[in-house]
Amino acid sequence: MNRVNVELFSIYGGFFLLILVGIILALIINDLLRRRMILACNSLLVDHREISRVAMNSETENYLIKNH
């Protein structure tokens, strides 16, 4: 391998690593946001008054209270 091929290989390898790190960070952030949403929903469903305030109608309210 000559020097040009080695330089190109290192540049493309660097780009590949940057893309890989970006994908991993996006997956980690997505997982953290999903967990935060689940915790927020669970904390909301604990209080029946909050369910009554958030629910669109009485059928939805009864379903949420019944199935948590």
C-alpha positions, 0 to 999 in steps of 0.5 A: 500500500502506498502512502495515499491509500493509507491517508485515504483509509485513515480519513474514511475510517475517521468519518466512519467512527464519527458516524458510528458515535453519532448513531450510538449517541442518538440511540442513547438519547432516544432511550433516555427520553423514552424512559423519562416519558414512561416515568412521567406517565406513571407518575401522572396515572397515580393520582386519580384527580390528575387522570380526571383533569387530563382525560378527554371524556368519562370513558377515557377516565374510567379506562385509565383508572381501571387499567392504570 
